[in-house]
Amino acid sequence: KAGVTQTPRYLIKTRGQQVTLSCSPISGHRSVSWYQQTPGQGLQFLFEYFSETQRNKGNFPGRFSGRQFSNSRSEMNVSTLELGDSALYLCASSLEPQETQYFGPGTRLLVL
Amino acid sequence: QQQVKQSPQSLIVQKGGISIINCAYENTAFDYFPWYQQFPGKGPALLIAIRPDVSEKKEGRFTISFNKSAKQFSLHIMDSQPGDSATYFCAARGGGNKLTFGTGTQLKVEL
């Protein structure tokens, strides 16, 4: 079974732009969570989606948003990019909420 | 507020030795404690996990010890190998499916 896939793997943007990252969960997994990983702040929870509904949200500004589609694929969007948004963005999927989460390889975003 | 404290930040172990990483948490509502292993350029991979009603879980060379009263848990890697060199994260789940991670331990296993 294929793992979690994330596209694109690498991205370079400039301040003020917006970006959309995509995540395809493991087949059959219906819950998707997003995390931001930076050297300074470590791994931080962004949000969780299940059945196209956001169930949980981390402590990030409203510039960070996401959605989930009926096939469980998910996207996250960051608007008005700031230098501090440079990070590895990780998607994790699980069969259901409260099940083990499996991570994708991440999308490395560099904001210049 | 950091809710999961992890130590040490880095660790060097000789091949064949035991690697021990410790974590402490504050939130008693956490209900699941996984450990993840991350290699450079990769996403975290689940290593082993434990629930708070169990004091120890062993899978191959990896063991989690869990002390609910002390709100501490640790990862032991027996017979450490150079291929184990990676960053290890403890985590705790609470508030739905949200994982709160420790700050990570960079493990280096030397020959």
Backbone of each chain as ProteinMPNN parsed JSONL, in Angstrom:
{"seq_chain_A": "KAGVTQTPRYLIKTRGQQVTLSCSPISGHRSVSWYQQTPGQGLQFLFEYFSETQRNKGNFPGRFSGRQFSNSRSEMNVSTLELGDSALYLCASSLEPQETQYFGPGTRLLVL", "coords_chain_A": {"N_chain_A": [[0.86, -1.188, 0.0], [0.579, 2.172, -0.87], [2.268, 4.934, 0.655], [1.681, 8.006, 2.487], [1.387, 10.705, 0.336], [2.854, 13.748, -0.73], [2.608, 16.815, -2.388], [3.816, 19.896, -3.811], [7.21, 18.632, -3.45], [9.206, 20.426, -2.918], [9.381, 23.948, -2.643], [9.633, 27.302, -3.594], [8.928, 30.528, -2.626], [8.011, 34.017, -2.599], [7.856, 36.688, -0.2], [4.586, 37.669, 0.757], [3.278, 36.32, -1.231], [0.979, 33.581, -1.953], [0.435, 30.114, -1.113], [-0.3, 26.742, -1.99], [-0.517, 23.56, -0.695], [-0.497, 20.043, -1.196], [-1.945, 16.933, -0.146], [-2.131, 13.473, -0.239], [-3.739, 10.935, 1.365], [-2.956, 7.712, 2.878], [-4.384, 4.939, 1.211], [-7.733, 4.421, 2.024], [-7.542, 5.675, 4.448], [-9.075, 8.149, 6.406], [-8.731, 10.351, 7.942], [-6.908, 13.32, 8.164], [-4.081, 15.122, 9.116], [-2.189, 18.118, 9.616], [1.112, 19.353, 10.029], [3.621, 21.664, 11.07], [7.085, 21.908, 10.698], [9.901, 23.292, 12.089], [13.283, 24.36, 12.715], [13.44, 25.961, 14.99], [10.945, 25.93, 16.365], [10.17, 23.316, 16.305], [8.053, 20.465, 15.841], [4.835, 21.318, 15.078], [1.347, 21.282, 15.544], [-1.029, 21.916, 13.048], [-3.71, 21.657, 11.812], [-6.565, 19.401, 11.749], [-8.414, 17.163, 9.751], [-11.435, 15.478, 9.044], [-13.776, 13.569, 7.332], [-14.246, 15.721, 5.603], [-14.424, 17.854, 7.289], [-13.122, 20.272, 9.495], [-11.703, 19.3, 12.406], [-10.093, 20.044, 14.441], [-7.867, 22.601, 15.471], [-4.705, 24.135, 15.409], [-2.526, 26.521, 17.066], [-2.214, 28.759, 15.108], [-2.005, 31.594, 12.879], [-4.808, 33.054, 11.04], [-4.028, 33.063, 8.42], [-3.268, 30.619, 7.684], [-4.856, 27.929, 6.32], [-7.061, 25.21, 5.522], [-8.402, 22.343, 3.776], [-10.514, 19.508, 3.161], [-11.185, 16.983, 0.824], [-13.851, 15.003, -0.69], [-12.711, 12.57, -1.32], [-10.885, 12.208, 0.619], [-8.445, 13.394, 0.244], [-6.312, 16.177, 0.952], [-5.761, 19.693, 1.222], [-3.602, 22.399, 2.073], [-3.436, 25.862, 2.653], [-1.483, 28.768, 2.565], [-1.637, 32.104, 3.037], [-0.443, 35.386, 2.099], [2.45, 35.161, 2.53], [5.084, 34.939, 4.937], [8.509, 35.464, 5.969], [9.013, 33.811, 8.119], [7.436, 31.652, 7.666], [8.786, 29.751, 6.35], [9.482, 26.408, 6.233], [9.208, 22.862, 6.945], [6.453, 21.254, 5.84], [4.29, 18.948, 7.01], [2.183, 16.221, 6.354], [-0.098, 14.008, 7.822], [-1.733, 10.889, 7.931], [-4.531, 8.947, 9.111], [-6.486, 6.016, 9.789], [-8.942, 6.482, 11.083], [-9.976, 9.241, 13.173], [-8.163, 9.344, 16.23], [-6.697, 7.123, 15.704], [-3.518, 5.611, 14.827], [-1.128, 7.851, 13.464], [0.333, 8.343, 10.299], [3.075, 9.636, 8.646], [3.75, 11.734, 5.787], [6.374, 12.559, 3.381], [6.707, 15.259, 3.442], [6.516, 18.763, 2.511], [8.873, 21.02, 1.56], [9.059, 24.317, 2.2], [10.3, 27.365, 1.152], [10.553, 30.674, 1.9], [11.298, 33.662, 0.439]], "CA_chain_A": [[0.0, 0.0, 0.0], [1.375, 3.389, -0.951], [2.209, 5.776, 1.843], [1.152, 9.354, 2.322], [2.136, 11.46, -0.658], [2.699, 15.19, -0.633], [3.137, 17.555, -3.527], [5.123, 19.49, -4.328], [8.166, 18.316, -2.395], [9.97, 21.638, -2.633], [8.688, 25.137, -3.144], [10.228, 28.592, -3.233], [7.992, 31.626, -2.822], [8.465, 35.284, -2.033], [6.951, 37.259, 0.8], [3.349, 38.231, 0.255], [2.573, 35.373, -2.109], [0.262, 32.518, -1.268], [0.877, 28.793, -1.545], [-1.206, 25.624, -1.707], [0.173, 22.284, -0.593], [-1.445, 18.955, -1.345], [-1.656, 15.698, 0.574], [-2.976, 12.312, -0.512], [-3.531, 9.999, 2.474], [-2.899, 6.283, 2.584], [-5.676, 4.471, 0.747], [-8.611, 3.972, 3.102], [-7.448, 6.579, 5.59], [-10.047, 9.227, 6.245], [-8.35, 11.491, 8.772], [-5.658, 13.955, 7.727], [-3.598, 16.207, 9.97], [-1.044, 18.86, 9.088], [2.063, 19.841, 11.017], [4.722, 22.488, 10.598], [8.327, 21.581, 11.384], [10.978, 24.261, 11.949], [14.354, 24.122, 13.701], [13.22, 26.713, 16.21], [9.698, 25.577, 17.061], [9.93, 21.878, 16.257], [6.845, 19.999, 15.157], [3.645, 21.933, 15.652], [0.087, 20.897, 14.93], [-1.75, 22.976, 12.347], [-5.13, 21.297, 11.857], [-6.971, 18.018, 11.495], [-9.648, 17.041, 8.991], [-12.087, 14.173, 8.947], [-15.058, 13.71, 6.63], [-14.312, 17.061, 4.996], [-14.675, 18.838, 8.351], [-11.995, 20.549, 10.377], [-12.053, 18.861, 13.758], [-9.183, 20.578, 15.441], [-6.99, 23.601, 14.88], [-3.608, 24.549, 16.275], [-2.391, 27.933, 17.357], [-1.611, 29.453, 13.973], [-2.877, 32.687, 12.412], [-5.819, 32.733, 10.039], [-3.423, 32.94, 7.082], [-3.143, 29.183, 7.452], [-6.167, 27.306, 6.196], [-7.0, 23.921, 4.856], [-9.673, 21.72, 3.458], [-10.427, 18.098, 2.803], [-12.146, 16.65, -0.221], [-14.641, 13.795, -0.433], [-11.853, 11.385, -1.455], [-9.981, 12.326, 1.774], [-7.279, 14.222, -0.061], [-6.391, 17.436, 1.678], [-4.884, 20.791, 0.831], [-3.498, 23.51, 2.999], [-3.109, 27.107, 1.986], [-0.923, 29.834, 3.392], [-1.728, 33.363, 2.299], [0.438, 36.474, 2.528], [3.59, 34.467, 3.125], [6.112, 35.654, 5.687], [9.773, 34.724, 6.01], [8.917, 32.812, 9.175], [6.65, 30.489, 7.228], [9.709, 28.764, 5.796], [9.388, 25.234, 7.105], [8.781, 21.606, 6.349], [5.041, 21.03, 6.15], [4.056, 17.505, 7.033], [0.826, 15.722, 6.388], [-0.195, 12.684, 8.414], [-3.069, 10.323, 7.794], [-4.898, 7.816, 9.953], [-7.739, 5.389, 9.353], [-9.989, 7.281, 11.711], [-9.405, 10.009, 14.279], [-7.777, 8.518, 17.384], [-5.868, 6.022, 15.251], [-2.119, 5.957, 14.598], [-0.883, 8.735, 12.335], [1.482, 8.027, 9.452], [3.484, 10.883, 8.02], [4.328, 11.818, 4.467], [7.749, 13.078, 3.364], [6.701, 16.701, 3.662], [6.819, 19.772, 1.488], [9.779, 22.027, 2.123], [8.723, 25.64, 1.687], [11.265, 28.429, 1.431], [10.0, 31.99, 1.596], [12.393, 34.63, 0.291]], "C_chain_A": [[0.893, 1.233, 0.0], [1.204, 4.208, 0.314], [1.555, 7.101, 1.551], [2.019, 10.082, 1.296], [1.817, 12.938, -0.539], [3.32, 15.84, -1.863], [2.911, 19.042, -3.325], [6.067, 19.139, -3.173], [8.97, 19.551, -1.976], [9.283, 22.824, -3.306], [9.445, 26.376, -2.682], [9.235, 29.689, -3.592], [8.62, 32.902, -2.267], [7.414, 35.814, -1.058], [5.726, 37.868, 0.142], [2.581, 37.308, -0.672], [1.757, 34.409, -1.266], [0.704, 31.176, -1.86], [-0.171, 27.75, -1.164], [-0.41, 24.334, -1.757], [-0.868, 21.167, -0.603], [-0.986, 17.699, -0.63], [-2.651, 14.624, 0.155], [-2.724, 11.276, 0.575], [-3.36, 8.573, 1.977], [-4.301, 5.827, 2.194], [-6.504, 3.924, 1.914], [-8.554, 4.846, 4.342], [-8.359, 7.778, 5.363], [-9.719, 10.473, 7.064], [-6.994, 12.018, 8.312], [-5.331, 15.091, 8.681], [-2.389, 16.853, 9.313], [-0.2, 19.372, 10.241], [3.113, 20.698, 10.324], [5.973, 22.111, 11.384], [9.385, 22.63, 11.063], [12.049, 23.951, 12.985], [14.071, 24.811, 15.037], [12.024, 26.246, 17.029], [9.4, 24.087, 17.054], [8.695, 21.541, 15.443], [5.621, 20.564, 15.838], [2.412, 21.586, 14.838], [-0.583, 22.102, 14.3], [-3.254, 22.742, 12.397], [-5.34, 19.847, 11.463], [-8.302, 18.034, 10.764], [-10.138, 15.6, 8.984], [-13.442, 14.393, 8.326], [-15.294, 15.142, 6.175], [-14.556, 18.167, 6.02], [-13.407, 19.036, 9.178], [-12.406, 20.232, 11.806], [-11.263, 19.585, 14.829], [-8.247, 21.56, 14.756], [-5.923, 23.984, 15.89], [-3.554, 26.056, 16.396], [-1.617, 28.652, 16.258], [-2.561, 30.546, 13.504], [-3.804, 32.232, 11.295], [-5.278, 32.64, 8.616], [-3.258, 31.466, 6.685], [-4.546, 28.577, 7.413], [-6.019, 25.98, 5.466], [-8.378, 23.458, 4.469], [-9.428, 20.262, 3.124], [-11.527, 17.802, 1.796], [-12.836, 15.318, 0.093], [-13.816, 12.517, -0.583], [-10.766, 11.368, -0.382], [-8.692, 13.081, 1.481], [-7.44, 15.575, 0.617], [-5.426, 18.45, 1.066], [-4.767, 21.759, 1.982], [-2.995, 24.722, 2.228], [-2.509, 28.081, 2.999], [-0.945, 31.104, 2.546], [-0.745, 34.373, 2.88], [1.666, 35.912, 3.253], [4.565, 35.416, 3.804], [7.371, 34.796, 5.713], [9.701, 33.573, 7.022], [8.083, 31.6, 8.815], [7.524, 29.438, 6.561], [9.793, 27.578, 6.741], [9.169, 23.997, 6.264], [7.34, 21.38, 6.784], [4.729, 19.56, 5.939], [2.573, 17.197, 7.113], [0.868, 14.321, 6.997], [-1.608, 12.164, 8.238], [-3.276, 9.172, 8.767], [-6.234, 7.275, 9.469], [-8.934, 6.222, 9.808], [-9.289, 8.209, 12.695], [-9.138, 9.063, 15.45], [-7.044, 7.246, 16.969], [-4.446, 6.529, 14.993], [-1.958, 6.813, 13.346], [0.41, 8.347, 11.618], [1.809, 9.267, 8.621], [3.971, 10.7, 6.593], [5.718, 12.403, 4.534], [7.838, 14.579, 3.573], [6.919, 17.514, 2.411], [7.701, 20.812, 2.151], [9.515, 23.348, 1.43], [9.796, 26.632, 2.114], [10.647, 29.745, 0.988], [11.138, 33.005, 1.576], [11.874, 36.068, 0.346]], "O_chain_A": [[1.845, 1.325, 0.776], [0.155, 4.186, 0.958], [0.95, 7.294, 0.497], [3.246, 10.068, 1.39], [0.679, 13.332, -0.284], [4.403, 15.466, -2.311], [1.909, 19.427, -2.722], [5.711, 19.35, -2.014], [9.36, 19.687, -0.817], [8.694, 22.708, -4.381], [9.844, 26.48, -1.522], [8.761, 29.764, -4.726], [9.627, 32.862, -1.56], [6.245, 35.428, -1.1], [5.824, 38.506, -0.906], [1.381, 37.483, -0.88], [1.829, 34.414, -0.037], [1.267, 31.114, -2.953], [-0.84, 27.871, -0.138], [0.282, 24.051, -2.734], [-1.974, 21.326, -0.086], [0.211, 17.434, -0.52], [-3.863, 14.839, 0.189], [-1.603, 10.783, 0.699], [-3.591, 8.273, 0.805], [-5.289, 6.274, 2.777], [-6.042, 3.082, 2.683], [-9.433, 4.762, 5.199], [-8.406, 8.345, 4.271], [-10.349, 11.518, 6.901], [-6.056, 11.25, 8.099], [-6.186, 15.913, 9.011], [-1.661, 16.215, 8.552], [-0.716, 19.77, 11.285], [3.446, 20.488, 9.158], [5.924, 22.004, 12.609], [9.727, 22.835, 9.898], [11.76, 23.348, 14.018], [14.429, 24.29, 16.094], [12.096, 26.18, 18.256], [8.472, 23.64, 17.728], [8.343, 22.236, 14.49], [5.388, 20.325, 17.023], [2.434, 21.597, 13.607], [-0.698, 23.163, 14.913], [-3.989, 23.549, 12.966], [-4.456, 19.172, 10.936], [-9.203, 18.804, 11.099], [-9.358, 14.649, 8.928], [-14.181, 15.291, 8.73], [-16.381, 15.697, 6.335], [-14.864, 19.299, 5.646], [-12.712, 18.076, 9.513], [-13.34, 20.825, 12.344], [-11.705, 19.72, 15.97], [-7.877, 21.372, 13.597], [-6.204, 24.139, 17.079], [-4.422, 26.771, 15.896], [-0.49, 29.097, 16.472], [-3.772, 30.449, 13.7], [-3.613, 31.176, 10.691], [-5.981, 32.193, 7.71], [-3.128, 31.13, 5.507], [-5.318, 28.705, 8.364], [-4.98, 25.684, 4.876], [-9.385, 24.09, 4.787], [-8.305, 19.84, 2.846], [-12.645, 18.304, 1.903], [-12.449, 14.606, 1.02], [-14.185, 11.482, -0.028], [-9.821, 10.584, -0.476], [-7.927, 13.372, 2.401], [-8.554, 16.055, 0.827], [-4.409, 18.089, 0.473], [-5.698, 21.928, 2.77], [-2.226, 24.601, 1.274], [-2.975, 28.193, 4.133], [-0.344, 31.161, 1.474], [-0.278, 34.226, 4.01], [1.876, 36.168, 4.439], [4.834, 36.521, 3.332], [7.323, 33.582, 5.512], [10.262, 32.501, 6.798], [8.028, 30.629, 9.571], [7.049, 28.348, 6.242], [10.135, 27.732, 7.913], [8.972, 24.065, 5.05], [7.053, 21.322, 7.979], [4.884, 19.013, 4.847], [1.82, 17.838, 7.847], [1.778, 13.543, 6.709], [-2.573, 12.915, 8.381], [-2.326, 8.513, 9.189], [-7.011, 7.979, 8.825], [-9.799, 6.602, 9.019], [-8.123, 7.988, 13.021], [-9.851, 8.073, 15.615], [-6.798, 6.379, 17.807], [-4.209, 7.736, 14.947], [-2.564, 6.543, 12.309], [1.432, 8.064, 12.244], [0.939, 9.861, 7.985], [4.526, 9.662, 6.234], [6.205, 12.717, 5.62], [8.913, 15.112, 3.848], [7.43, 17.031, 1.401], [7.335, 21.407, 3.165], [9.722, 23.483, 0.224], [10.148, 26.721, 3.29], [10.266, 29.902, -0.172], [11.847, 33.184, 2.567], [12.658, 37.011, 0.237]]}, "seq_chain_B": "QQQVKQSPQSLIVQKGGISIINCAYENTAFDYFPWYQQFPGKGPALLIAIRPDVSEKKEGRFTISFNKSAKQFSLHIMDSQPGDSATYFCAARGGGNKLTFGTGTQLKVEL", "coords_chain_B": {"N_chain_B": [[3.154, 27.156, 25.411], [5.162, 24.544, 26.322], [4.264, 21.255, 26.324], [5.298, 18.751, 26.319], [8.265, 17.567, 27.362], [11.502, 16.802, 26.294], [14.442, 14.882, 26.587], [17.833, 13.624, 26.239], [19.003, 16.456, 24.276], [20.833, 15.749, 22.372], [22.65, 12.747, 21.619], [25.237, 10.447, 21.927], [26.17, 7.226, 21.209], [27.856, 4.154, 21.591], [28.267, 1.56, 19.177], [26.217, -1.224, 19.669], [25.551, -0.518, 22.198], [23.201, 0.845, 24.68], [20.634, 3.062, 23.955], [19.012, 5.748, 25.469], [16.186, 7.704, 25.769], [14.358, 10.306, 27.149], [11.1, 11.462, 28.14], [8.763, 13.852, 29.374], [5.53, 14.732, 30.458], [2.753, 17.035, 30.847], [0.011, 17.247, 30.661], [-2.649, 15.484, 31.783], [-4.649, 14.472, 30.289], [-3.72, 13.363, 27.996], [-3.727, 10.53, 25.85], [-2.312, 8.653, 24.455], [0.87, 7.615, 23.403], [3.212, 7.995, 21.177], [6.348, 7.176, 19.587], [8.492, 8.639, 17.25], [10.699, 8.255, 14.475], [13.035, 10.051, 12.654], [14.68, 10.565, 9.658], [17.13, 12.567, 7.914], [15.64, 14.713, 5.549], [13.364, 13.237, 5.351], [9.965, 12.306, 6.302], [8.625, 11.979, 9.658], [8.688, 8.688, 11.005], [6.646, 6.221, 12.381], [7.667, 4.528, 15.253], [7.227, 3.049, 17.66], [4.573, 2.688, 20.026], [2.589, 3.553, 22.944], [-0.049, 3.059, 25.317], [-1.525, 4.7, 28.164], [-2.32, 2.851, 30.066], [-0.57, 0.821, 30.189], [2.581, -0.324, 31.293], [4.94, -0.976, 30.081], [6.253, -1.578, 26.838], [7.445, -3.638, 24.305], [9.15, -3.912, 21.262], [10.95, -5.706, 19.244], [14.156, -4.395, 19.179], [13.411, -2.122, 20.451], [12.014, -0.46, 23.222], [9.42, 0.885, 25.15], [9.128, 2.524, 28.196], [6.771, 3.332, 30.639], [5.647, 5.619, 32.995], [3.035, 6.382, 34.689], [2.259, 7.768, 37.032], [4.378, 9.47, 37.496], [4.296, 10.875, 35.226], [5.951, 10.393, 33.028], [7.834, 9.046, 30.283], [9.862, 6.779, 28.442], [12.208, 5.917, 25.857], [13.947, 3.07, 25.003], [16.66, 1.911, 23.22], [17.96, -0.998, 22.387], [21.11, -2.686, 21.835], [22.234, -0.781, 20.006], [22.597, 0.439, 16.683], [24.579, 1.693, 13.894], [22.793, 2.387, 11.851], [20.651, 3.268, 13.274], [21.051, 5.866, 13.757], [19.607, 8.911, 13.878], [16.956, 11.354, 14.203], [14.926, 11.402, 17.031], [11.617, 11.597, 18.108], [9.449, 12.077, 20.784], [5.955, 11.895, 21.445], [2.675, 13.019, 22.327], [-0.751, 12.318, 22.461], [-3.681, 14.257, 22.415], [-6.753, 16.094, 22.866], [-8.482, 15.364, 20.664], [-7.177, 14.236, 17.665], [-4.752, 15.384, 17.845], [-1.29, 15.631, 17.914], [1.187, 16.332, 20.251], [4.456, 17.228, 20.201], [7.714, 16.312, 21.479], [10.901, 18.032, 21.677], [12.795, 16.69, 20.251], [15.517, 14.35, 19.783], [18.766, 14.052, 18.783], [20.3, 11.276, 17.725], [23.361, 9.637, 17.584], [25.053, 6.866, 16.536], [28.035, 5.398, 17.082], [30.709, 3.586, 15.525]], "CA_chain_B": [[3.547, 26.325, 26.554], [5.584, 23.228, 25.889], [3.61, 20.273, 27.162], [6.092, 17.518, 26.326], [9.683, 17.894, 27.461], [12.301, 15.661, 25.847], [15.886, 14.982, 26.834], [18.67, 14.788, 25.968], [18.872, 17.051, 22.957], [21.657, 14.922, 21.494], [23.126, 11.554, 22.313], [26.192, 9.631, 21.185], [26.23, 5.9, 21.803], [28.697, 3.211, 20.854], [27.572, 0.423, 18.566], [25.94, -2.29, 20.617], [25.133, 0.058, 23.48], [21.786, 1.154, 24.888], [20.274, 4.481, 23.835], [17.845, 6.039, 26.307], [15.641, 9.047, 25.568], [13.305, 10.509, 28.146], [10.105, 12.5, 27.917], [7.859, 14.125, 30.477], [4.374, 15.487, 29.985], [2.007, 17.725, 31.899], [-1.435, 17.124, 30.481], [-3.097, 14.133, 32.122], [-5.665, 14.042, 29.32], [-3.082, 12.642, 26.899], [-4.178, 9.139, 25.913], [-1.555, 7.798, 23.538], [2.228, 8.158, 23.408], [4.043, 7.37, 20.145], [7.703, 7.638, 19.282], [8.76, 8.693, 15.825], [12.091, 8.317, 14.044], [13.107, 10.859, 11.448], [15.963, 10.701, 8.97], [17.185, 13.83, 7.161], [14.916, 14.748, 4.285], [12.2, 12.337, 5.39], [8.985, 12.584, 7.331], [8.731, 11.098, 10.827], [8.141, 7.334, 10.849], [6.259, 5.639, 13.668], [8.578, 3.486, 15.74], [6.539, 2.265, 18.674], [3.653, 3.549, 20.765], [2.055, 2.944, 24.154], [-1.182, 3.715, 25.963], [-1.169, 4.937, 29.574], [-2.682, 1.748, 30.97], [0.482, -0.186, 30.053], [3.813, 0.233, 31.855], [6.074, -1.246, 29.213], [5.958, -2.24, 25.569], [8.696, -3.963, 23.62], [9.06, -4.377, 19.886], [12.318, -5.908, 18.776], [15.173, -3.734, 20.015], [12.838, -0.878, 20.979], [11.15, -0.614, 24.382], [8.917, 2.087, 25.836], [8.758, 2.403, 29.604], [5.799, 4.389, 30.918], [5.362, 5.827, 34.41], [1.872, 7.27, 34.677], [2.223, 8.628, 38.22], [5.418, 10.486, 37.32], [4.041, 11.516, 33.925], [7.187, 10.278, 32.261], [7.999, 7.856, 29.492], [11.189, 6.755, 27.845], [12.5, 4.974, 24.777], [15.227, 2.38, 25.111], [17.071, 1.2, 22.008], [18.974, -1.976, 22.751], [22.033, -3.07, 20.764], [22.153, 0.317, 19.04], [23.34, 0.244, 15.441], [24.769, 2.946, 13.147], [21.566, 2.68, 11.105], [19.684, 3.9, 14.184], [21.381, 7.287, 13.837], [18.457, 9.657, 13.376], [16.329, 12.183, 15.238], [13.796, 10.72, 17.645], [10.637, 12.478, 18.732], [8.323, 11.528, 21.53], [4.745, 12.673, 21.218], [1.521, 12.676, 23.161], [-1.988, 12.685, 21.766], [-4.762, 14.761, 23.226], [-7.551, 17.052, 22.121], [-8.784, 14.778, 19.363], [-6.067, 13.483, 17.1], [-3.616, 16.28, 17.844], [-0.06, 15.165, 18.544], [2.121, 17.32, 20.773], [5.765, 16.589, 20.09], [8.892, 16.794, 22.169], [11.796, 18.826, 20.836], [13.648, 15.821, 19.438], [16.86, 13.925, 20.237], [19.616, 13.583, 17.682], [21.082, 10.127, 18.152], [24.441, 9.18, 16.717], [25.64, 5.615, 16.989], [29.376, 5.304, 16.521], [31.289, 2.245, 15.409]], "C_chain_B": [[3.907, 24.925, 26.048], [5.012, 22.202, 26.84], [4.339, 18.946, 27.206], [7.566, 17.917, 26.296], [10.509, 16.652, 27.16], [13.767, 15.93, 26.128], [16.552, 13.633, 26.595], [18.421, 15.343, 24.568], [19.684, 16.262, 21.937], [22.295, 13.813, 22.311], [24.087, 10.81, 21.393], [26.368, 8.316, 21.925], [27.148, 5.029, 20.947], [27.845, 2.075, 20.305], [27.435, -0.707, 19.579], [25.466, -1.79, 21.966], [23.635, 0.314, 23.543], [21.587, 2.663, 24.782], [19.002, 4.705, 24.651], [17.441, 7.493, 26.117], [14.431, 9.185, 26.476], [12.353, 11.633, 27.764], [9.224, 12.639, 29.142], [6.712, 14.975, 29.949], [3.624, 16.085, 31.169], [0.515, 17.42, 31.858], [-1.899, 15.691, 30.74], [-4.184, 13.627, 31.185], [-5.042, 13.336, 28.109], [-3.418, 11.161, 27.007], [-3.369, 8.176, 25.064], [-0.198, 8.438, 23.344], [3.078, 7.424, 22.378], [5.457, 7.941, 20.119], [7.888, 7.572, 17.776], [10.266, 8.828, 15.592], [12.116, 9.107, 12.742], [14.533, 10.924, 10.926], [15.954, 11.999, 8.175], [16.454, 13.72, 5.831], [13.688, 13.861, 4.231], [11.191, 12.822, 6.425], [9.181, 11.64, 8.506], [8.057, 9.753, 10.552], [7.836, 6.773, 12.227], [7.166, 4.478, 14.022], [7.842, 2.515, 16.655], [5.646, 3.209, 19.461], [3.09, 2.8, 21.956], [0.855, 3.731, 24.647], [-0.922, 3.777, 27.464], [-1.565, 3.825, 30.537], [-1.663, 0.609, 30.925], [1.784, 0.421, 30.548], [5.033, 0.004, 30.957], [5.595, -1.934, 27.944], [7.263, -2.439, 24.821], [8.401, -4.447, 22.211], [10.478, -4.476, 19.335], [13.319, -5.269, 19.716], [14.648, -2.483, 20.713], [11.86, -1.177, 22.111], [10.714, 0.755, 24.869], [8.634, 1.698, 27.277], [7.88, 3.595, 29.947], [5.498, 4.445, 32.403], [4.248, 6.871, 34.512], [1.881, 8.233, 35.862], [3.255, 9.757, 38.116], [5.222, 11.295, 36.053], [5.322, 11.567, 33.096], [7.163, 9.008, 31.424], [9.338, 7.93, 28.76], [11.27, 5.679, 26.765], [13.882, 4.389, 25.028], [15.493, 1.678, 23.786], [18.227, 0.29, 22.395], [19.862, -2.274, 21.547], [22.007, -2.016, 19.641], [23.106, 0.103, 17.867], [23.54, 1.589, 14.726], [23.543, 3.357, 12.339], [20.479, 3.296, 11.949], [19.94, 5.398, 14.307], [20.307, 8.1, 13.128], [18.011, 10.6, 14.484], [15.074, 11.473, 15.726], [12.894, 11.737, 18.351], [9.657, 11.653, 19.561], [7.128, 12.431, 21.251], [3.669, 12.191, 22.17], [0.271, 13.156, 22.439], [-3.038, 13.14, 22.761], [-5.564, 15.732, 22.404], [-7.885, 16.544, 20.739], [-7.601, 13.981, 18.875], [-4.778, 14.297, 17.085], [-2.429, 15.669, 18.574], [0.752, 16.37, 18.997], [3.481, 16.648, 20.859], [6.773, 17.169, 21.074], [9.801, 17.476, 21.167], [12.778, 17.984, 20.028], [14.994, 15.524, 20.071], [17.621, 13.425, 19.028], [20.518, 12.478, 18.211], [22.142, 9.808, 17.102], [25.03, 7.92, 17.319], [26.974, 5.433, 16.284], [29.885, 3.867, 16.518], [32.314, 1.99, 16.497]], "O_chain_B": [[3.094, 24.227, 25.443], [5.253, 22.273, 28.045], [4.031, 18.098, 28.044], [8.045, 18.52, 25.336], [10.25, 15.579, 27.704], [14.267, 17.038, 25.938], [15.902, 12.597, 26.733], [17.697, 14.739, 23.776], [19.279, 16.121, 20.783], [22.458, 13.924, 23.526], [23.784, 10.574, 20.223], [26.675, 8.295, 23.117], [27.195, 5.168, 19.724], [26.838, 1.687, 20.897], [28.393, -1.092, 20.249], [25.02, -2.583, 22.795], [22.899, 0.039, 22.594], [22.283, 3.44, 25.435], [18.039, 3.948, 24.537], [18.255, 8.401, 26.285], [13.59, 8.291, 26.555], [12.748, 12.622, 27.147], [8.97, 11.67, 29.856], [6.909, 15.835, 29.091], [3.827, 15.703, 32.321], [-0.15, 17.347, 32.892], [-1.562, 14.785, 29.978], [-4.595, 12.47, 31.281], [-5.763, 12.772, 27.286], [-3.402, 10.591, 28.099], [-3.712, 6.998, 24.968], [-0.099, 9.649, 23.145], [3.609, 6.351, 22.665], [5.705, 9.056, 20.579], [7.504, 6.606, 17.118], [10.994, 9.422, 16.387], [11.316, 8.861, 11.84], [15.465, 11.286, 11.645], [14.888, 12.485, 7.798], [16.629, 12.755, 5.087], [13.044, 13.743, 3.188], [11.507, 13.63, 7.298], [9.835, 10.607, 8.365], [6.99, 9.695, 9.941], [8.668, 6.841, 13.132], [7.403, 3.575, 13.219], [7.847, 1.305, 16.431], [5.933, 4.402, 19.552], [3.104, 1.569, 21.991], [0.759, 4.936, 24.417], [-0.156, 2.963, 27.981], [-1.182, 3.857, 31.706], [-1.864, -0.437, 31.542], [2.067, 1.581, 30.248], [6.035, 0.711, 31.068], [4.674, -2.751, 27.962], [8.082, -1.526, 24.717], [7.521, -5.28, 21.994], [11.113, -3.473, 19.006], [13.334, -5.562, 20.911], [15.373, -1.855, 21.485], [10.988, -2.035, 21.98], [11.527, 1.672, 24.989], [7.99, 0.684, 27.55], [8.197, 4.731, 29.593], [5.135, 3.435, 33.006], [4.492, 8.075, 34.431], [1.539, 9.405, 35.701], [3.02, 10.866, 38.595], [5.91, 12.293, 35.835], [5.715, 12.601, 32.555], [6.546, 8.014, 31.807], [9.865, 9.012, 28.5], [10.528, 4.697, 26.759], [14.854, 5.114, 25.237], [14.646, 0.936, 23.289], [19.329, 0.752, 22.692], [19.441, -2.14, 20.398], [21.784, -2.343, 18.475], [24.242, -0.343, 18.027], [22.758, 2.518, 14.928], [23.285, 4.548, 12.165], [19.488, 3.796, 11.417], [19.135, 6.12, 14.896], [20.126, 7.982, 11.916], [18.605, 10.643, 15.561], [14.263, 11.001, 14.929], [13.359, 12.609, 19.085], [9.11, 10.656, 19.09], [7.285, 13.59, 20.867], [3.75, 11.101, 22.736], [0.239, 14.252, 21.88], [-3.261, 12.512, 23.796], [-5.111, 16.161, 21.343], [-7.606, 17.214, 19.745], [-7.078, 13.136, 19.601], [-3.822, 13.941, 16.395], [-2.553, 15.24, 19.721], [0.978, 17.307, 18.231], [3.634, 15.618, 21.515], [6.704, 18.338, 21.452], [9.521, 17.501, 19.968], [13.518, 18.521, 19.203], [15.542, 16.346, 20.805], [17.189, 12.503, 18.336], [21.392, 12.721, 19.043], [21.86, 9.721, 15.907], [25.455, 7.911, 18.474], [27.04, 5.328, 15.059], [29.542, 3.055, 17.378], [32.902, 0.91, 16.551]]}, "name": "protein", "num_of_chains": 2, "seq": "KAGVTQTPRYLIKTRGQQVTLSCSPISGHRSVSWYQQTPGQGLQFLFEYFSETQRNKGNFPGRFSGRQFSNSRSEMNVSTLELGDSALYLCASSLEPQETQYFGPGTRLLVLQQQVKQSPQSLIVQKGGISIINCAYENTAFDYFPWYQQFPGKGPALLIAIRPDVSEKKEGRFTISFNKSAKQFSLHIMDSQPGDSATYFCAARGGGNKLTFGTGTQLKVEL"}
